[in-house]
């Protein structure tokens, strides 16, 4: 169980998905998958390559190679 104080502080409600990670020191870290977390992750990826467009281009190229 996660203590109520930590649940409130980190926005963990009933049904919130969590991810268990191990850090470089061997500690187990519980990461709640909340809207705020998803927004932060999406923000980190915003300046990266457009992976969907890259996939589309690769898919088009594969289609051109097929007889």
C-alpha positions as CSV (number, residue, x, y, z in Angstrom):
1,X,0.0,0.0,0.0
2,X,1.1,3.5,-0.8
3,X,0.6,5.9,2.2
4,X,-2.3,8.4,1.7
5,X,0.1,11.4,2.0
6,X,2.2,10.1,-1.0
7,X,-0.9,9.2,-3.0
8,X,-2.3,12.7,-2.6
9,X,1.1,14.4,-3.3
10,X,1.7,12.3,-6.5
11,X,-1.9,12.1,-7.8
12,X,-2.2,8.3,-7.3
13,X,-5.9,7.4,-7.2
14,X,-7.6,4.0,-7.2
15,X,-6.9,2.3,-10.5
16,X,-3.8,4.4,-11.3
17,X,-1.3,2.3,-13.3
18,X,2.2,2.2,-11.9
19,X,5.5,1.2,-13.3
20,X,8.3,-0.4,-11.2
21,X,11.8,0.5,-12.1
22,X,15.3,-0.2,-10.7
23,X,17.6,2.8,-10.5
24,X,21.4,2.7,-10.9
25,X,21.8,2.1,-7.2
26,X,19.6,-0.9,-7.2
27,X,16.6,0.9,-5.5
28,X,13.1,0.0,-6.6
29,X,11.2,3.0,-7.8
30,X,7.4,3.1,-8.2
31,X,6.4,5.5,-11.1
32,X,2.7,6.4,-11.2
33,X,1.5,6.6,-14.8
34,X,-0.7,9.8,-14.4
35,X,-1.8,12.4,-16.9
36,X,1.1,14.7,-15.6
37,X,3.7,11.9,-16.2
38,X,2.4,11.3,-19.7
39,X,2.5,15.0,-20.5
40,X,6.1,15.3,-19.3
41,X,7.1,12.3,-21.4
42,X,5.4,13.6,-24.5
43,X,7.1,17.0,-23.9
44,X,10.5,15.3,-23.9
45,X,9.7,13.7,-27.2
46,X,8.3,16.8,-28.9
47,X,11.7,18.0,-30.3
48,X,12.7,14.5,-31.5
49,X,12.2,12.9,-34.9
50,X,8.7,12.4,-36.2
51,X,8.6,8.6,-35.7
52,X,5.2,8.2,-37.3
53,X,6.3,10.0,-40.5
54,X,9.5,7.9,-40.5
55,X,7.4,4.7,-40.3
56,X,5.1,5.9,-43.1
57,X,8.1,6.6,-45.3
58,X,9.5,3.2,-44.6
59,X,6.1,1.6,-45.3
60,X,5.9,3.4,-48.6
61,X,9.3,2.2,-49.6
62,X,8.5,-1.4,-48.7
63,X,5.3,-1.2,-50.8
64,X,7.3,0.0,-53.8
65,X,9.7,-3.0,-53.6
66,X,6.9,-5.6,-53.7
67,X,5.9,-6.9,-57.1
